[in-house]
């Protein structure tokens, strides 16, 4: 595909615009949003409070750390006291109370970046959409081929649109500048005959109308 066709494809796959920043910073982070008929304002990109679980990678890593850590127990060795390993029951309890829950016993929530599902508008955790550098085909960090967690993209059309937008804008501006240059230097008297002159005039009028509307 040409550069213009690639830009058109990304724009067609992304959520319809216009997009805008909205939110209330007294309660939450700003969110990139759009208006959707029948739904009102919906988020394109936002943070959401995800509750930790005992199956999270962080929880599993903490459990492994505890298995390699000794704890002092005054009742160990018939009351003499000594160091011992945590039992699996103790590890499960510590993961629950120190990782899954906060210090008050409530669910421990952490802010996660999320894109909206374009169909049901549910939050899609960006970490679950990661494209991994060492294995772009993998769709989860738990894939054995993903031995390093560095990412090179996010598998979502809005993420692709945002990531390319900086260069896409420059490319489109370059095209507009080239077209404007042609318009500025066009001389109808140079055209070889009336048909060519008439056709060129029609095309340039259309171009100028588009450019005027974009300003």
Secondary structure, DSSP 8 states (H G I E B T S, - for coil): --HHHHHHHHHHHS--S-EEEE--TTTS--EEEEEETTTEEEEEEEEEEEE--TTSHHHHHHHHHHHT-EEEETTTTTTT-EEEE--HHHHHHHHIIIIIB-TTSSB-EEEEEEEE-TTT--EEEGGGGEEESS-TT--STTSTT--S--EEEESSHHHHHHHHHHHHHHHHHHHHHHHHHHHHH--GGGSSSHHHHHHHHHHHHHHHHHHHHH-
